[in-house]
Amino acid sequence: MSPTPTRITHLVAGAPWEGTAQRTGPVYNPATGEQTGVVDLASAQLVAEVVAGARAAWAGEWAQASLTRRTQVLFRFRELLNERKEEIAALITAEHGKVLSDALGEVTRGLEVAEFACGIPHLLKGGYTENASTKVDVYSIRQSLGVVAVVSPFNFPAMVPLWFVPVAVACGNAVVIKPSEKDPSAVNAVARLWTEAGLPDGVMNVVHGDKEAVDALLTHPDVASVSFVGSTPVAKYVYETGTAHGKRVQALGGAKNHMVVLPDADLDLAADAAVNAGFGSAGERCMAISALVAVEPVADELVAKIAERMSTLVTGDGTRACDMGPLVTAQHRDKVASYLDAGVEAGATLVVDGREGEVDADGEGFFLGPTLFDHVTPQMSVYTDEIFGPVLSVLRAASYDEALGLVNANPYGNGTAIFTNDGGAARRFQHEVEVGMVGINVPIPVPMAYYSFGGWKNSLFGDSHAHGTEGVHFFTRGKVVTSRWLDPSHGGLELGFPRNA
């Protein structure tokens, strides 16, 4: 008999919401297929109440808090997150399905952003010019926005919120976060750490929900900004709706990341990288490699090496000694699996079929094994669509220029990589490729927290990337002050435009 699903509810002003939800959603363990939780879905009215409380907490206390106090909270939060990272990783695996080591890596990546935000006193320093005009000084300051919203995806339930929240909080804002309803527990666990770290009640809030909650945040007049990560169609909708209601928006969209392998590359290294980057987290990564462009004459050998490595992978329950876990839901698994038939029908060669093979798990989990296509062309749906699953497509190019043309012609521009031993070719690629994040012999070029994360083209709507100094600027507004302290000798009328003297 399956246990009764656990109720997962909103966290408002540091405490669980005590109301009764009119709508709820199921939460599953993807490795077993069992429903383990039921999550409350927020109404627009509840979102409005939470935003009002967050604004009061921001205006009444946190916006006025000294940088010293903010830093103390950030450092304490960092320590708590480090102490509890294994617990949070276990929650991720239980609801998302990724293997524990991958889940722990996700939390660690988020921890790096918290460490970056601990340096907020330096990051918020303004500029000062003495005597810009006679006895007139000019200086710049940056101030918090107010209430900021974060709408995060299912594939990184801890890391993506941590891209935004530590920086937003450090800058003096109050936060309302709407995580994915598919795996909501990790966000709740992280939010409780903020309260334990000493953040005032109301500064950090979690509302669970679906489109109704998102639309309420996008249109509420007291929400100053929206940070979003998800698919390109939804990112575009979030950007257009949010900006139409006067908000600044950073909306990170989808991806079709290419890995270019030149003939001089170390093919063993490239094959390892292709497998790691293509099938980690079951391909449910915005930085996953889903298209490998092999520059001839190495394609046959490279495909054989990749297939050989894939045969050693174990797919199963993420709490066991497996390499790859399930997909997040049965519906998503079925959608990804449908591309296998579509690829064959379009003429691609199905080298490894992820529907075959054993799975190390109990129950009926949402599994699809690693899949490899060869002889893929740019017109096929397995190439044009963001599949977001463990499907790697190999395209063949006759030259570097043809390979570069494939990458640049793609409407997405999130991440890319080149594998080569030719420094000149690598330098040319990093300059010519039209993609926001580039790896050279690095398959998943996720930047460190002190650099920004974000793509080009249809992978980003808005002009601000996540974390780094761009994140600090996104969560603050600039103000320039011109001051003159008058002395007794000053006087007289002057109606002309002020002049430097």
C-alpha positions in Angstrom: 0.0 0.0 0.0 1.4 3.4 -1.0 1.9 6.0 1.7 -0.5 9.0 1.9 0.9 11.8 -0.2 2.5 14.6 1.8 1.0 18.1 1.6 3.4 20.7 0.2 2.3 24.2 0.7 3.4 27.8 0.4 5.9 29.5 2.7 4.7 33.0 3.6 6.6 35.3 5.9 8.7 32.4 7.1 5.9 30.1 7.9 3.8 27.4 6.1 0.5 28.8 4.7 -2.5 27.8 6.9 -5.2 28.3 4.4 -7.1 25.7 2.3 -6.2 25.4 -1.3 -9.0 25.4 -3.9 -6.7 23.6 -6.4 -3.8 21.2 -5.9 -1.4 19.2 -8.1 0.3 15.8 -7.8 4.0 15.3 -7.1 5.6 12.0 -8.1 8.7 10.0 -7.5 9.8 9.6 -11.1 11.9 6.5 -10.3 8.9 4.5 -9.0 5.9 6.3 -10.6 4.2 6.7 -7.2 2.6 9.9 -6.1 4.4 11.1 -3.0 3.0 14.6 -2.6 0.2 17.0 -3.3 1.1 20.6 -3.8 -1.2 23.6 -3.1 -1.7 25.8 -6.2 -1.9 29.5 -5.4 -4.8 31.7 -6.6 -4.2 35.2 -7.9 -5.7 36.5 -4.7 -3.2 34.7 -2.6 -0.3 35.9 -4.8 -1.6 39.5 -4.2 -1.6 39.0 -0.5 1.9 37.6 -0.5 3.2 40.4 -2.6 1.7 42.9 -0.2 3.4 41.3 2.7 6.7 41.2 0.9 6.5 44.9 0.0 5.8 45.7 3.6 8.8 43.7 4.8 11.0 45.3 2.2 9.9 48.9 2.9 9.7 48.5 6.6 13.0 46.8 7.3 15.1 45.1 4.7 15.6 48.0 2.3 16.9 50.0 5.2 19.2 47.2 6.6 22.9 48.0 6.6 25.2 46.2 4.3 26.8 44.7 7.4 23.6 43.1 8.5 22.8 41.9 5.0 26.2 40.3 4.7 25.8 38.6 8.1 22.6 37.0 6.9 24.2 36.0 3.6 27.2 34.4 5.3 25.0 32.5 7.7 22.8 31.3 4.8 25.8 30.1 3.0 26.9 28.0 6.0 23.5 26.5 6.5 23.2 25.6 2.8 26.5 23.9 2.9 25.6 22.0 6.0 22.2 20.8 4.6 23.2 20.3 0.9 22.9 16.5 1.1 19.4 16.8 2.5 18.4 19.1 -0.3 20.0 16.9 -2.9 17.9 14.0 -1.6 14.7 16.0 -2.1 15.7 16.8 -5.6 16.3 13.2 -6.5 13.1 12.1 -4.9 11.0 14.5 -7.0 13.0 15.2 -10.1 14.8 11.9 -10.5 18.4 12.9 -11.2 21.0 10.8 -9.5 22.2 11.9 -6.1 25.6 13.0 -7.2 24.1 15.2 -9.9 21.7 16.7 -7.4 24.5 17.4 -5.0 26.4 19.1 -7.8 23.4 21.3 -8.5 23.2 22.5 -4.9 26.9 23.1 -4.9 26.6 25.3 -8.0 23.9 27.3 -6.3 26.1 27.6 -3.2 28.7 29.4 -5.4 26.2 32.1 -6.1 25.5 32.5 -2.4 29.3 32.9 -1.9 29.4 35.5 -4.6 26.6 37.4 -3.0 28.4 37.5 0.3 30.7 40.2 -1.3 27.7 42.5 -1.8 29.4 45.5 0.0 32.0 45.6 -2.7 29.6 44.9 -5.5 27.3 47.8 -4.5 30.0 50.4 -4.3 29.2 53.5 -6.3 31.4 56.2 -7.8 32.3 59.7 -6.6 33.6 62.7 -8.4 34.7 65.7 -6.2 34.5 69.2 -7.7 32.8 68.1 -10.9 32.0 71.9 -11.0 33.2 74.4 -8.4 32.3 73.0 -5.0 29.8 70.6 -6.7 30.3 66.9 -6.1 28.6 64.1 -8.1 28.2 60.5 -7.0 26.3 57.4 -7.9 24.5 54.9 -5.8 22.5 51.7 -6.4 19.3 50.9 -4.5 17.0 47.9 -4.3 13.9 47.6 -6.5 11.4 46.3 -4.0 9.5 43.1 -4.6 11.1 40.8 -7.2 9.6 37.6 -8.6 11.5 34.4 -9.6 9.8 31.8 -11.7 12.0 28.7 -11.8 11.9 25.4 -13.8 11.7 21.8 -12.8 15.1 20.7 -14.1 17.1 22.5 -11.5 14.8 23.1 -8.5 17.5 24.3 -6.2 20.2 25.8 -8.5 18.2 28.1 -10.7 16.4 29.8 -7.7 19.9 30.2 -6.2 21.1 32.0 -9.3 18.7 34.8 -8.5 17.6 34.8 -4.8 20.9 35.4 -3.0 21.8 38.3 -5.2 18.3 39.8 -5.0 18.3 39.5 -1.2 21.8 40.9 -0.8 20.8 43.9 -2.9 18.0 44.6 -0.4 14.9 43.3 -2.2 12.1 41.1 -1.0 11.5 37.9 -3.0 8.4 35.9 -4.1 9.5 32.7 -5.9 7.2 30.4 -7.9 8.9 27.1 -8.4 7.9 24.3 -10.6 4.9 22.4 -9.3 6.5 19.2 -10.4 9.3 19.2 -7.8 8.5 21.9 -5.2 10.1 20.6 -2.0 13.7 21.7 -2.6 12.7 25.3 -2.8 10.8 25.1 0.4 13.8 23.6 2.1 16.1 26.3 0.9 13.6 29.0 1.9 13.5 27.8 5.4 17.3 28.3 5.6 16.8 32.0 4.9 14.6 32.3 7.9 17.1 30.3 10.0 19.8 32.6 8.8 18.0 35.6 10.2 16.3 37.1 7.2 13.3 39.1 8.4 9.9 37.5 7.9 8.3 38.4 4.6 11.5 39.0 2.7 11.6 35.5 1.3 8.3 33.9 0.2 7.4 30.8 -1.8 4.1 30.5 -3.7 3.4 27.2 -5.5 1.2 27.2 -8.5 0.7 27.2 -12.3 -0.1 29.8 -14.9 -2.6 31.6 -12.7 0.1 32.3 -10.1 2.6 33.3 -12.8 0.2 35.7 -14.5 -0.6 37.2 -11.1 3.1 38.0 -10.6 3.6 39.3 -14.2 0.7 41.8 -13.8 0.9 42.9 -10.2 1.8 46.5 -10.0 4.0 46.0 -6.9 6.3 43.4 -8.5 9.3 45.3 -9.8 11.1 42.6 -11.8 10.7 39.0 -13.0 13.5 36.4 -13.4 12.5 33.4 -15.4 14.0 30.2 -16.7 12.1 27.8 -19.0 11.1 27.0 -22.6 11.5 29.7 -25.3 7.7 30.1 -25.9 7.0 30.6 -22.2 10.1 32.9 -21.8 8.8 35.1 -24.7 5.4 35.2 -23.1 6.9 36.1 -19.7 9.0 38.8 -21.2 6.2 40.4 -23.3 3.7 40.3 -20.5 6.0 41.5 -17.8 7.5 44.4 -19.8 4.0 45.4 -20.9 3.2 45.9 -17.2 6.3 48.0 -16.6 8.6 45.4 -15.1 12.2 44.7 -15.9 12.5 41.1 -17.1 15.2 38.5 -17.6 13.7 35.5 -19.3 16.1 32.7 -20.1 14.6 30.4 -22.7 15.4 27.1 -24.5 18.5 25.7 -26.1 19.8 23.4 -28.8 23.5 23.2 -27.8 26.0 22.1 -30.4 29.3 20.4 -29.8 31.7 20.7 -32.8 34.4 18.1 -33.1 37.2 18.9 -35.5 39.3 16.2 -37.1 42.4 16.9 -35.0 40.5 16.5 -31.7 41.2 13.7 -29.1 38.3 11.5 -30.0 38.4 9.6 -26.8 38.1 12.9 -24.9 35.3 14.0 -27.2 33.4 10.8 -26.9 33.5 11.0 -23.1 32.4 14.6 -23.2 29.5 13.9 -25.6 28.2 11.1 -23.3 28.6 13.1 -20.1 27.0 16.3 -21.6 24.3 14.5 -23.5 22.9 12.2 -20.9 23.7 13.7 -17.5 20.4 14.5 -15.7 18.6 12.5 -18.5 19.3 15.4 -20.9 17.0 17.7 -18.9 19.5 20.5 -18.8 19.4 23.8 -20.7 23.2 23.3 -21.1 23.0 19.7 -22.3 24.7 18.8 -25.6 21.9 17.6 -27.9 23.6 18.1 -31.3 27.1 16.9 -32.1 28.6 18.2 -35.3 31.4 15.9 -36.5 33.7 17.4 -39.1 34.8 14.7 -41.4 36.5 12.3 -41.7 36.1 11.4 -38.0 32.3 10.9 -37.7 32.3 7.0 -38.1 35.0 6.6 -35.5 33.5 9.1 -33.1 30.0 7.6 -33.3 31.4 4.1 -32.6 33.3 5.4 -29.5 30.2 7.2 -28.2 28.0 4.0 -28.7 30.6 1.9 -27.0 30.5 4.2 -23.9 26.8 4.3 -23.9 26.6 0.5 -23.6 28.2 0.8 -20.1 25.7 3.3 -18.7 23.2 2.1 -16.1 19.8 3.8 -16.1 17.7 3.5 -12.9 16.7 4.9 -9.6 18.8 7.9 -8.7 19.3 6.7 -5.2 21.2 3.7 -6.4 24.5 3.3 -8.1 23.2 4.4 -11.5 24.5 6.8 -14.1 21.2 8.3 -15.3 17.8 8.6 -13.7 14.3 8.9 -15.0 12.6 11.8 -16.7 10.5 14.0 -14.6 7.0 12.9 -15.6 5.4 10.1 -17.6 4.0 12.7 -20.0 7.4 14.1 -20.7 8.9 10.6 -21.0 6.3 9.8 -23.7 6.9 13.0 -25.5 10.7 12.5 -25.7 10.2 8.8 -26.7 8.0 9.9 -29.6 11.0 11.6 -31.2 12.7 8.2 -31.7 10.1 7.1 -34.2 10.1 10.6 -35.8 13.8 10.5 -36.3 13.7 7.1 -38.0 10.8 8.1 -40.2 12.8 11.2 -41.3 15.8 9.1 -42.3 18.1 9.3 -39.4 20.0 6.2 -38.2 19.0 5.1 -34.7 22.3 3.8 -33.4 21.2 3.2 -29.8 17.6 2.9 -28.9 16.8 4.1 -25.4 13.6 2.1 -25.2 15.6 -1.1 -25.0 17.7 -2.4 -22.1 17.2 -3.0 -18.4 16.3 -0.4 -15.8 17.6 -0.7 -12.2 14.5 0.5 -10.4 11.3 -0.7 -8.6 7.9 0.0 -9.8 6.9 1.8 -13.1 9.2 4.8 -13.3 9.4 7.3 -16.1 12.5 5.9 -17.8 14.0 6.3 -21.2 17.6 5.2 -21.7 20.3 7.1 -23.6 19.6 7.4 -27.3 21.9 8.1 -30.2 21.0 9.2 -33.7 23.5 9.5 -36.6 23.1 11.0 -40.1 20.8 13.7 -38.7 20.1 16.7 -41.0 18.9 20.2 -40.0 15.4 19.6 -41.4 14.6 16.8 -39.0 12.5 17.4 -35.8 15.1 15.6 -33.7 17.3 18.5 -34.6 15.0 21.5 -34.8 13.1 20.8 -31.6 14.3 21.2 -28.0 13.7 17.6 -27.0 14.9 18.0 -23.4 15.7 14.4 -22.9 18.5 11.8 -23.3 18.6 12.0 -27.1 21.9 12.9 -28.8 21.9 13.7 -32.6 25.0 13.5 -34.7 25.3 15.7 -37.8 28.2 15.5 -40.3 30.0 18.5 -41.7 32.6 18.6 -44.4 34.5 21.6 -42.9 34.9 24.0 -40.0 32.9 26.6 -41.9 30.0 24.3 -42.5 30.0 23.3 -38.8 30.1 26.9 -37.7 27.3 27.7 -40.2 25.1 25.1 -38.6 25.6 26.5 -35.1 25.0 30.1 -36.2 21.9 29.3 -38.3 20.2 27.7 -35.3 17.6 30.0 -33.6 18.9 29.1 -30.2 22.2 30.5 -28.8 22.6 29.3 -25.2 25.7 27.2 -25.0 28.2 25.5 -27.4 31.5 23.7 -27.4 34.4 22.9 -29.7 36.8 20.1 -29.3 40.2 20.6 -31.0 43.9 20.7 -30.4 44.3 23.6 -32.7 44.5 26.9 -30.7 43.9 29.0 -33.8 40.7 27.2 -34.7 39.5 27.4 -31.1 40.2 31.2 -31.0 38.4 31.7 -34.3 35.4 29.7 -33.0 35.0 31.7 -29.8 35.1 34.9 -31.8 32.8 33.8 -34.7 30.2 31.7 -33.0 26.9 33.4 -32.2 26.2 31.8 -28.8 26.3 33.3 -25.2 28.4 30.6 -23.5 31.3 28.9 -25.2 33.4 25.9 -24.2 36.8 24.9 -25.6 37.3 21.3 -24.9 34.7 21.8 -22.1 31.3 20.3 -23.1 29.1 22.2 -20.6 30.5 25.7 -20.3 28.5 26.9 -17.3 30.3 30.1 -16.0 31.4 30.6 -12.5 29.1 32.7 -10.3 31.2 35.8 -10.7 30.5 35.7 -14.5 27.1 36.0 -16.0 24.9 33.1 -17.2 22.8 33.6 -20.3 22.4 32.9 -24.0 21.8 34.8 -27.2 19.0 34.8 -29.8 15.9 32.8 -28.7 17.7 31.6 -25.6 17.3 35.0 -23.8 14.6 37.7 -23.7 15.8 40.8 -22.0 19.3 42.3 -21.8 20.5 40.9 -18.4 22.0 37.5 -17.7 21.8 35.7 -14.4 24.2 36.2 -11.4 27.5 37.9 -11.7 27.7 41.7 -11.9 24.8 41.7 -14.4 22.7 40.2 -11.7 23.6 42.9 -9.2 22.7 45.6 -11.8 19.4 43.8 -12.6 18.3 43.8 -9.0 19.2 47.4 -8.3 18.4 50.8 -9.8 21.0 53.5 -10.3 20.7 57.0 -8.9 23.1 59.9 -9.4 23.3 62.7 -6.8 24.7 66.1 -7.5 25.4 68.1 -4.3 26.6 71.5 -3.3 27.0 72.7 0.2 26.5 76.4 0.1 28.8 78.9 1.9 27.8 82.4 3.1 29.5 84.1 0.1 27.2 82.5 -2.4 24.2 84.4 -3.6 22.5 86.0 -6.6 20.0 84.9 -9.3 20.9 83.0 -12.4 18.1 81.7 -14.6 20.4 80.2 -17.3 21.2 76.5 -17.7 23.7 75.4 -15.1 27.3 75.6 -16.4 30.5 74.1 -15.3 33.0 76.6 -14.1 
